[in-house]
Amino acid sequence: MRPRIEFLDQQLLERIVSEARDLLCNLGIEIHNNGILELLSDHGARVESNTMRVFYTQELIDRSLETAPSGFHLYDVAGKPAVDLSGFNVQFTPGSAAIHILDHDSTESRTPTSADYVRYTRLVSGLDHLASQSTAFIPGDVHEKISDSYRLFLSLLHCPKPVVTGAFTVEAFEVMKDLLVAVRGSEAELAAKPLAMFSCCPTSPLKWSDVTSQNLVDCARHSIPVEIISMPMSGFIAPVTLVGTLVQHTVETLSGLIISQLVNPGTPVLYGGSPAYFDVRYETTPMGAPETQMIDCAYNEIGKYLGIPTQAYIGLSDSKLLDTQAGLESSMGATLAALAGINNISGPGMMDFESCYSHEKLVIDNEICGMTLRLTRGIEEREDFPARPRFEELLREQHLLISDHTMRYLDQEVAYPGPVIDRANRARWQEEGKRTMGQRAHQIVEQTVAAHEPVSHAGDVRKELIQRMRAEAATYGMDRLPEID
């Protein structure tokens, strides 16, 4: 039996969805994109052009829920299935998009570089419990206008895993789409075997900007999967109650899902988000708070009720250092998310309110992911009945270390962590240097990066990626890209 956790009873869940549908139809949502306003009007929505407010219809909501897929796959660079986003399947992805990186030697946060990003791609390639990569942080040594496409470029160049990414400008999308097509070979093949998923974010409360709504439209036109990332803040730009926040989240997410399905019925969509409660004491949005994690798990239940696969920014920390708080918040969130069945869990490697990334934390979080994935497998009978023969053998031999039953099921029952987790006795720990978790994690970073094998791209794909990126950089006055081996 797969263990599960739920926060909403059926009656409350249905009332939240009902209230959200009412708000969509009778209060409406602002959309600052004339093309989308025209699209919605053509399909029966009422549009107030002077306020850019759209009033959806119940028929539009129902039709879009019918065409949105109940699940989909992402594929790696070689075109092999890598991520199954359906049912209660759980996958972990590093968080994004940080503007700082935690330097291991100084323990200070600093601006990331391209070299840091390449190390990240090589590291995530070797971490088994991370099914995909993300464009995790923003290198500060390139022009800001190419930061979106440049991160995707480095990810495709150095890591075979599918990418969770996003564009902060309308112009960047076309470049990023072309990079993905270069790897796949054609737009048709990219649609058939998605290599990346884009985050598209409404603006709380109840609004879509021109840029993010256009990104949503562009992804749908090319059948590129999207995760709709609604970000209400309880008690600030959302009701202070968790239920009220869930109503707002549902409105904002459904509004985007409807746009995607009108542009291209069947566009793969994740019912996602990055909500938080607002801590009035510090004026912050704690991602490691239990209230934030409860909102994430609860809207996952709503997404599954609506028949849509889910995503959440959860399993990360607000700590500024690699300390007990970082482990406490990350492990609590990852465990809740996995037991709730969130399909794409975004968070490993992230800290400081999603603004800072750490290579060493990613290694530790990878182990947290492995432990939570073991939890989702639950407990099952493995030739345990009748029990008497097993216990007769135990009494006869006084141990079961090498019994056939042990040899047959040991690997299925036990998920052994990597060396970053200390399970040695004190004497052995002392003998091996009394290293801290941070020191062990740093050693694994170095070993994994050093052992990285270059991604095998077909034909001239590598050359084409580099040429396209150089051309885009030259558009913004960069005569060369940063030196990365």
PyMOL commands that set and color helices and strands:
alter all, ss='L'
color gray80, all
select helices_A, chain A and resi 10-26+34-42+58-67+114-125+144-158+170-184+187-192+210-221+242-263+290-306+324-340+359-377+388-397+404-413+426-431+437-450+461-475
alter helices_A, ss='H'
color red, helices_A
select strands_A, chain A and resi 29-31+46-48+53-55+71-75+81-86+91-93+100-102+109-110+133-134+163-165+196-200+207-208+226-230+233-234+269-273+276-277+311-313+344-346+350-351+356-357
alter strands_A, ss='S'
color yellow, strands_A
deselect
rebuild
show_as cartoon
